[in-house]
């Protein structure tokens, strides 16, 4: 299957189990693999025949406005649902990286959701 990848989209969202962790936005990196048949877009050079990755990125960047989550699992699930329902993907793989453990480069969750 063809795919579009948005790699390490930097966002600042309120996320974490303790209230004090959610008190201020923290840096996350979000990667999204979007599966869709891209042959018609490639043959026609027509944006309407593909998924507009800029629009997906803008939608995700705005997702955190006035919102908070306890778990990165919940955030990843919501992003996958948006990509499937709003953008017509056949499947979505979403990875959310969090930088909360000082001794680790990152902690991440990856979800795969088919249509």
N, C-alpha and C positions, 0 to 999 in steps of 0.2 A: 504494500500500500504506500502511496505517496504521503509525504508529510511536510509540514511547516514547523520549524522550531524557533521559539523565542527563548533565548538562553540568558539566564541570570538577570532578569528584569528587576531592577532595584526599587523597592518600595519601603515605606516607613509606616508600619501599621501598629496599632495597639493590640498586643497579643501576649498571652501568658496566663498561667493558672493563678498565681497570687495577684491580688489587686495592685500591689506596689509595682509589679512587673508591667502591668497594663497601664500604669499611670502616665507613661509617655510613650510615643511611638518608637519602635525599634526597627533597625534595619533587617530586612529579609531579602533574599534573592529567590525569584520565582522563575522556573523554567517550565515551558509548556511545549509538548509535542502534539501537534494537531494532525490527525489523519484525515485525508480527503483525496478523492481522485482529482489529480491536477492536470490530466492530459488535455482537457478542453481549454483550460486557461493557457497552457503552454502553446497549444495550436493556434489560439485566437489572439493571444496577447491582451486579454480582456479581464480586467479586475473583477467584474461581476461573476466570473466563472471560477473564482477561487475564494479563499478566506482572506480578508484584509487584515494582515497581521498588525498593522498600525492601529486599526480600530480595536483589535483584541487587546493590545497593550494599553491603550488609553482607557478601555473599560476596566481593566484590572487595576491600573493606577488610581482610578477614582473609587474603586471598591471600598477602600479603607476610610473614606471620608465619613466621620461621625459613627464609625463602627468599631467593634472590638471582638476578639475571639479569645477563648481560653486555649484551644489546641490548634497546632498547625495542621493537624488532620482535618479539622472542620474547615479551615481556610482552603486547603487543597481540594476538598470535596466540593465546596462552593464554586471554586474556579472551574473545575472540570464540568460541573453542571452548566455554568454560563457558556463555556466553549461549545458544548453539545447543543444546548437549546437555543442560544441566541445567534450562534455563528454557523450552525449546520455541519459541524464536524462529524465524522463517522466514529471517531474515538478520540480520547484525550488522555495524555499522560502528563501529570502535573507534579513537579517537585518543588517543595518549599524548604529553603535552607534558613536556619535560625542560628544566631551567633551568641549563645547564652552560656555555654560551658567554657570557661577560660582555657582549660587544658585541651580542648578540641577545636579543630579548625571550624567545624560547623556540626549541627545536628540537622538531619533532613528527614522528610517524609515524602514518599512518592506514591501516588495513586494512579491506577489505570482504570478508565471507565469507557466501555464501549457504548454506542448508541442504543 
